[in-house]
Amino acid sequence: MYVMVFAVMRIMGKREIGQLSIFDLVISIMIAEIAVFALEDQNRPLYEGWVPMLTLLLIQIGIAVLSLRFRKIRLWFDGKPSVIIRNGDINEKEMKKQRYNLDDLLMQLRSQNIDNIADVEFAVLETSGQLSVLPKDKSSDNASGDKNKMNKKREAALSSLVFKVKYEALPLPLILDGKVDDDNLKQMGKTRFWLKNQIQSKGVYDFKDVFFCSIDHKGRLYVNLKDKK
């Protein structure tokens, strides 16, 4: 039974070890419970434990494959990351929604050597429960942290860029596996026509040829093409 459980967890993938989603956690707990039932009753044949384990394994692999192909399914099972801090301001509404308290926030900030929330540009609560933190650039804002001054500096840095992308966020995904994220484009105030021109300037002429495309708060576009089969 030990060998069986080890094999099943190994086949489920390395993601299970360090980044359990809610779905993965439920599958893992159920596999452990099935193993306990099989071990407690020695008169029960082992295949009665192996069959449900293999069934759960097939379900997990099937959902993983569908999640790779369809982003909506991935978001439904794994959820979306939540922005907890934006430009030094705590998003209290999102914290209440995620039932995430200040003690948890401060603890995770301290674990990343950050003791002042005002020093945080963005903090995102990932679907795994881990807090990803982007500190402020102190070299560009070493005075009182005045927001107006910071915005002026950012606008000056963007002045040489085409269309001046004006927004403050972590890198926004624009294309995922050949499919355009219209919600993020709308958040930026841009259209598919604008995005088409941007990728064409990099020698890409079809959205379907792009595996991943994102844009950061400085207006820099990142494009990664699909592998050619």
Secondary structure by P-SEA (a helix, b strand, c coil): caaaaaaaaaaacccccccccaaaaaaaaaaaaaaaaaaacccccaaaaaaaaaaaaaaaaaaaaaaaccaaaaaaabbbbbbcccccccaaaaaaaacccaaaaaaaaaaacccccccccbbbbccccbbbbbbcccccccccccaaaaaaaaaaaaccccccccccccccccccccccaaaaaaaacccaaaaaaaaaaacccccccccccccccccbbbbbbcccc
